[in-house]
């Protein structure tokens, strides 16, 4: 047996024997690129303190990964289709691992952002390659099951990131959350060469690089606008990005409609099943990433859990994703994807609706049911959607299909953090202003506290420290009158610190409830739209399957003609031989 797998998946006359081991490698690769974002949410406070990051710096540390990741997937997916899907996966793991080393060594905001951007480029190579290799390696009959496990891995990674990061942060610095990716990437590279068969499009025309570059422009500009506008205001940068995204999208669509071999045939979006599936993926990750963004903050700041404890408490979501994925594998063949996806989206809406009951008295127990329901919803809805999106592409465009699915996912996640995150910040600021109205808190301190829940608790802690200092001075004062004044001042400051901490917790809890209500409304409206778009009855033969059948028919016809020609030639030779013998 060869150490490196060299037989292409397309040339195998039967299903690849070690395909489930290959799926494990693909899921491992997916795991680290999703965890790279969720792990950072719990490492961010330590990183901010160590590097002195501003709020803008921290935002771009998080989102510096997202922009190249979302912008490059379509073009890199097409390149992987043409040249080598496994090659794209391995190269992506190398780039991702190199960016992780760069991040581990970084000592400033600029270098951390640059490292995250490099990791984003690696992720843009890896993500579509995992789906295209999965589709190329598994026969159609098993593909839905494999995609279900792939989706469940994504759900696991969302919850596992904070657990891994929290465990590392107990004994190591924030840079360890970068370094942990390196050995995993190295194992995945070796395993990919040994277990994953190489694959590329059997026939692939010249790549539409103009369309690919236009996709990079409009997608990158759109994600930049989503990040910049809500967080930093609609200044020249955000407006310029919005214009670039709009112009780039129009130019991309017009170019693709006119090009004989487009990088993405945009006419696919006129198909109800394809459009509905992409919309469902985007809306679901808008809700999931948005909710994850504020739930981790609530668990850490309001309920006081550390990074590891927060991660552990998000695990019910991961477990529920696996249960939901198992259910969808049983339900979808029986009731159809329309009902399975609809049930998942209704469940997601219900989970967000339950979070509207959060208040200052809420405990972790109030979050368990929403987390479980949200996890079940992810498992139910996303696997059928991903299968439908991949099923809309022929074998020669599997990388592009994976990129379309992943771009919908990433755009949805970016919108979730931007829209719900911005709404959360505004709601928190307004509620805190109302809660502290009439207090003697200095305006500058209130402005600082309104910046974020972390800043609010820092202000309360600062007031508490002043109370302790005043109490210590009172004990040392020789003058009884001065001691009494200092003691009174210490009592007032201590009461103010408690009042401030209570106001911050209450304001943030109210903001979570308000934001969850908006999220539930968005997902609820989206559920109706998806239900309208998805067809009730699925076509018996999808476009790629029809292409495959047509190809098989043509091959059989050619083989029959070849045999007929061989038979005629043989008969002719026999006749000539007989004539020669008689002569």
Secondary structure as UniProt FT lines:
FT   HELIX           9..11
FT   TURN            17..18
FT   HELIX           19..51
FT   HELIX           55..82
FT   HELIX           85..105
FT   HELIX           109..137
FT   HELIX           140..171
FT   TURN            174..175
FT   HELIX           176..195
FT   HELIX           209..232
FT   HELIX           236..258
FT   TURN            260..261
FT   HELIX           266..270
FT   HELIX           272..297
FT   HELIX           298..302
FT   HELIX           307..313
FT   HELIX           315..335
FT   HELIX           337..354
FT   HELIX           355..357
FT   TURN            360..361
FT   HELIX           365..391
FT   HELIX           395..397
FT   HELIX           398..415
FT   HELIX           416..420
FT   HELIX           421..435
FT   TURN            436..438
FT   HELIX           443..449
FT   TURN            450..451
FT   HELIX           453..476
FT   HELIX           480..533
FT   HELIX           543..582
//
